[in-house]
Amino acid sequence: MKRIFFIIILATVIILAIMLMVKLTFKSSKMETFQKVEFITKDGVTIVADYYPNKDAKYAGIFIHMRPATRESYRQLATFFQKEGFTVLSIDLRGHGESVNSIMGKLNYLQFSFEEEKNSINDLEAASLFLEKEGFEKSRQFLIGASIGANLAYQFLSENPKIKAAVLLSPGLNYHGITLARVKNDEFGQKILLIATLSDENSSAVAAINSLREWYPTMKYFIFQSSKHGTDILNSHPELGEQILNWLRERLI
């Protein structure tokens, strides 16, 4: 009798263990994940990024952070976009986070000259090439950048007309030598979503609001009465994730 009782208990434990494993497997299969990837720019900098793949995605975005942030500042937005059907590549710009190794030695953005800072555009080029190798040609790419990352996104968009759209969080007329210049193309403004605040402590960011609105009258924008800057605006206005998503869906059709 004791032996039968023991067998029943053992069988029950095994069944419960199997059920738990199945539940965990099902849960993990539903959870989207990201992986750390690396690629090298044409000037020999190793860029580290978080890659959020979605096997059903038709479009992929490159997320570019602000100073002194890193790629992790986009984790919530990137996960949201991944779950909504997009692939995302969130990079550490050179000299930031883990992107400190290069053929020139260790990099630290705090020591960059304006000319060295301008070379950061190569980081976006390498990120775009990475996405192309993953099956997303430039016509299936978009950009989201904050502060200096917004200026880089603007420049890269102007140099790569096949890219569909760019979301600019607190761009400035001049961030460490990376400037905004008017693109004489009537359709260019329609490819930009500007997000900024009127009381931004960075005067360059406030000046950029007026310049961009003057240059591109058809540009879509969200301007807030606060002093938040870059990705900090996203934290203060969680509804922006959905609004950015809706705008991009219209642009990417």
N, C-alpha and C positions, 0 to 999 in steps of 0.2 A: 504493500500500500504506500509506504514511504517513497519507494522507487517511482511509482506512478505519479505521485504528487510532485516529486522532484522534476520529472520529465515535463509535466504540465507547466510548472513554474518556468523551466528553462525555455520551453517553446514560446511561452508568453513574452519572455524577455527578448527572445530573438525576433519575434514578430514586431514588437514595439520598436526595436532597433532598426529593423528594415523600414518600417513606416516613417521613422524619423529621418533616415537617410534619403528616402524618396522625397519627403517634404523639403529637405534642405536642397536637394538637387533641383527640384522644380523651382524653388525660390531663387537659387543662384542663376538658373537659366533665364529668369525674367529680369534680373538685375543687369543694367548696362554697366560696362566696365571701361576703364581706360588703361593704357599701357605707356610706359616711358620709352621714347624713341630718341635716336640721335641721327644727325646728318651734318655734313660738312659744307660750309659756304665756299664760294669760289676763291676767297682770300684766306682760307685755311682755318676758320673758326668752327669748332664743334658746337652745334646748337642742340640743346636738350629740350624736349617738348613732351607734353602729354597728348596722346592720340586717343580720341574718343570715336571709335568706328561704329558705324551703323550699316549693317549689310544691305539695308533697303534704301540707303541714302542716294539721292540724285545730285545733291550739292554738298560741298564741304566748305567750312569757314576756317580762316586763320585768325586767331585771337592774339592781339599784341598788347602787352601790359604797359603801365606807366612807370615812371620812376617813383620811389625805389622799390616798386612791387616786383612780383615774379609771376610765373604762369599760374600759380595756385590761386591768384586773385580772381580768376575766371572759372574756378571749379564749379560753382553753383550754376552759372549761366551755361557752361559747356555741357554739364550733365542734363540740364533742361533741354537744350537744343538736341542733344543725342536722343533723348526720349521722344522728342517731337519729329524725329526722322532725318536728322542731319548728322553728318560726320564733322568732327571738330579737331583742329590741331592748335593747341595752345602752347606758345613757345616762350622760352626764356631768351630775351634778347642778349646779345653778347655783353659779357661783363656782369650780367645779372644771374642770380640763382645758381644753377649748375652749368651755365654756358660760359665757363671761364677758361677753357682750354683752347689753345690755338698754336699755330706753327711759330707765332711770335712770342710764345710764353703765356703766363697767366694774365688774365684780363680783369680789370676792375673799372666799371663805368665811371666811378668817381674821379678817375685819373684821365679820362678821355679828353682830348682836345676837340674842338668843333669838327675838324676834319675826320678824326677817328670816329666821332659820333655819327657822322654822315654815312660811314661804311655800314651802319646797321641796316641799311636798305638791302644789303646782301643777305641778311638773315631772312627777310621776307621772300626774297627770290629763291633761296634754298628751301624754304617751307613750301612755296608754291610748286617747286619741282618735286618735292616729296609727295605732295598730293597728286600730281600728275602720274607719278609711278604707281599710286594707289588707285588710279583709274578716274581721277577727277581733273579733266583738262581745265584750262583757265576759264573757259566759258561756263564752268560749273563750280566756280569758286567765288567766295565773298570774303570780306574783311571786317573785323571789329577791332578798333584800336582805342586806347585811352591815353590822353595827354600826349606825350611824345610818341606813343604808339599810334595815336590818331593821326599825327602829322606824317608818320611813316606810311600808314595805310593810305592816306590821301595821295602821297607821292607815288606809291606803288600803283594805285588805281589810275593815276594820270599817265603812267608809263606803260600800263597794260590794259588797253581799252576792252579787251575781251572779258575781263573780270566784271561780274555783274553788278556788284554793289559794295558800298562801304558804310559802316556805322561809325561815326566819329564822336567819341566821348571827350569833351573838353579839349578840342584842338586849340592850338595857339598860333599866332602869327609867326613866332620864332621860339622854338625850344632847342637850346644848345646848338644853334646853327642849322637845325632842320626847319625850314620855313614853308609857309603856304604861299603858293603863287596861283594867280587866276588861270584857269584852263579855258581857253577860248573855244568852247564847244557847248552849244545850246543844250545838249542832252546830258552833259556831265553832271549838272546839278541834280538831275532826276535820279542819279545813281548814289546820292549821298543822303544819309539820315544824320542830322546834327542833334546832339544831346549836350546841353550845357546849362550853366547857372549864371544868373545876372550878378550875383555877389561873390563870384569866384575871386579868391584872394590873389590869383595870378592874373595880372592885368593883360597879359598876352592872350589869355583865353577869352576874356571879356571883349577885347578888341576884335578877336576872330569872329565872334557872333555877328557883329555888324558887317564885317567885310564879306563873309560867306553869304549872308542874306542879300547883300548888294550885288555880289557877283552872280548868284544863282537864285533868281526870284522864284523859281519853281521847286526849290529844294524843300524837302520835308524837315521839320525840326520840332523838338520838344525843349522848351526853355523854362527853367524852374527858378523860383524866387528863393534861392538858398545860396550857400557858399561852398557846397560840396564840389569835389573835383574828380574827374575821371571815373574809375570804377566805384568810387565811394557814392556816386549818384545812384548806381544800381542798388546799393545797400539801403539807401534812403527811400527809394521808390521801387519796391518789388514788382509793381505792375508793369514796369518798363520791359521786363523780359518778354511778356506776352505781346506788348506793343511792337517791340523790335521784331519779334517773330512774324507778326502779321504783316509788317511793312516789307520784310524780306520775301515773304511768300508772294506778295504782289510783284516785287521786282524780279523774282527768279522765274516767273512763268515764261 
